[in-house]
Amino acid sequence: MSEKHDIKLNIHYSAPDEVWSKISEVYETMLYWTGYNPLSHWSGKET
């Protein structure tokens, strides 16, 4: 059986650009990251 996981980060839109830059760097290292479309997006399944 497949489990669905949702993770939410509560980062205020007024966070400084340095924070958003670091978040983007972390996202890019995550498995199944597909980029911004227009929001952060992951796709795929683990094999």
N, C-alpha and C positions, 0 to 999 in steps of 0.2 A: 504494500500500500504506500502511495506517495504522500508525503506530508508537505503542506504549504507553510512557508515561513514569511512573515512580514516583519520588516524592521523599519522603524521610523526614527529619524533624527529631528529633534526639535531645535532647529537653528533659525534664529530670527533673521528675516530678510535684510535687516540693517547691519548684519555682521560685516566687519571690515573685509575688504578684498583679500587680505592675507589669509583670512579664515577660509574663504571660498576657494582660494587657490590650493590650500592644503587639502581640503575636502576633495577637490577634483583629482589631485595626485593620488589620494588613497583609492578613490573609485576606479581609476585606471588600472590599479593593480589587482582588482577583484575579479574572481572567476565569473565569466559570462557577461562582463561589462560590454555593452554595445554602444555606449556614448550617450549623448544628449539628443532626445528625439521628441519634442524639444526639452523634456525633463529627463532626469537621470533614468537610465533604463538598463535592465539586465534581461538576458534571454537565454534559454537553453535548459538542458537538464544534465545532471551528473551521470557519467557512464561508469 
